[in-house]
Amino acid sequence: LTTFSTTSTSAVDVTGVTLTITPTASTVVQALITGRTYRTAGTGNINISLLIDGVTIQTYDVNAEATASGQGFALSGQATLSAGSRVIKMQMFTFSGTGVVDDANLSIQYLEL
């Protein structure tokens, strides 16, 4: 995973924070994305979201007032999935300026329940 930054004010995929899974039968999946985000320019919050198969499972507005010191986050949620190829990913946007997701401690995980 690598550091990702954007000036987009609409949701974009965070490069490298995507995981494709292939359940062999219908199952409940718990997904978790953790990391740190901050702003390098501008003011206001950064919006981050966890998506499973294109459906937003959790959205969080990170108070990114602290430039470069950052704010930790954890996005978590469940979805019932049928068999086949499924995608877990993170999206983000900034209300103004440049928002960053730092690669330090950034992880994406899942568990079939």
C-alpha positions in Angstrom: 0.0 0.0 0.0 1.2 3.5 -0.8 0.4 7.0 0.3 -2.5 8.4 -1.7 -3.6 12.1 -2.1 -6.5 13.8 -3.8 -8.0 17.2 -4.3 -11.3 15.7 -5.5 -14.5 16.9 -3.9 -16.3 13.8 -5.0 -15.5 10.2 -4.0 -12.6 8.5 -5.7 -11.0 5.1 -5.2 -7.9 5.1 -2.9 -5.2 3.4 -5.0 -3.9 0.2 -3.4 -6.8 -0.1 -0.9 -8.8 -2.7 -2.9 -9.2 -6.3 -2.2 -10.9 -8.9 -4.4 -12.3 -12.0 -2.7 -14.1 -15.0 -4.1 -16.5 -16.7 -1.7 -17.5 -20.2 -2.9 -20.9 -20.0 -1.3 -23.2 -17.3 0.2 -21.5 -15.8 3.3 -21.3 -12.9 5.6 -18.1 -10.9 5.3 -16.7 -8.5 7.9 -14.3 -5.9 6.4 -11.9 -3.6 8.1 -9.8 -0.7 6.8 -7.5 1.1 9.2 -5.0 3.9 8.7 -4.2 7.6 9.1 -5.4 10.6 7.1 -4.4 14.3 7.0 -4.6 17.4 4.9 -1.6 19.1 3.3 -3.5 22.1 2.0 -7.0 23.7 2.5 -9.4 23.4 5.4 -12.2 21.2 6.4 -12.8 17.5 6.8 -11.9 14.5 4.7 -14.6 11.9 3.9 -13.6 8.3 3.8 -15.8 5.3 2.9 -15.7 1.5 3.0 -17.5 -0.2 0.0 -18.2 -3.8 -0.5 -19.3 -4.7 -4.1 -20.0 -1.1 -4.8 -22.3 -0.6 -1.8 -21.2 1.9 0.8 -21.1 0.1 4.1 -19.6 2.8 6.3 -18.8 6.5 5.8 -16.8 8.7 8.2 -15.9 12.4 8.1 -12.4 12.7 9.5 -11.6 16.0 11.3 -8.4 16.7 9.4 -7.5 20.0 10.9 -4.1 18.9 12.0 -1.8 19.3 9.0 0.7 16.4 8.7 0.1 15.0 12.2 -3.0 13.2 11.0 -6.0 11.5 12.4 -6.3 7.7 12.8 -9.4 5.9 11.4 -11.0 2.5 11.3 -13.8 1.7 8.9 -15.6 -1.6 9.5 -18.8 -3.2 8.3 -20.5 -6.4 7.2 -22.3 -7.6 4.1 -23.9 -10.8 3.0 -22.4 -11.9 -0.3 -23.3 -14.6 -2.8 -20.6 -16.8 -4.4 -18.4 -15.1 -6.9 -15.8 -12.4 -7.3 -16.4 -9.5 -4.8 -14.5 -6.2 -4.3 -13.8 -4.5 -0.9 -12.4 -1.0 -1.3 -11.9 2.5 0.1 -13.0 5.8 -1.4 -12.3 9.3 -0.2 -12.8 13.0 -1.0 -11.9 16.3 0.6 -14.2 19.2 1.3 -11.3 21.6 0.3 -7.6 21.4 -0.3 -5.6 18.2 -0.5 -6.5 15.1 1.5 -3.9 12.3 2.1 -4.2 8.7 3.3 -0.8 7.8 4.7 0.7 4.4 4.0 1.9 4.1 7.6 -0.2 1.5 9.3 -2.7 1.4 6.4 -4.4 -2.0 6.1 -7.4 -3.7 4.5 -8.6 -7.0 5.9 -11.7 -9.3 5.8 -13.1 -12.3 7.6 -15.8 -14.7 6.4 -18.2 -15.3 9.3 
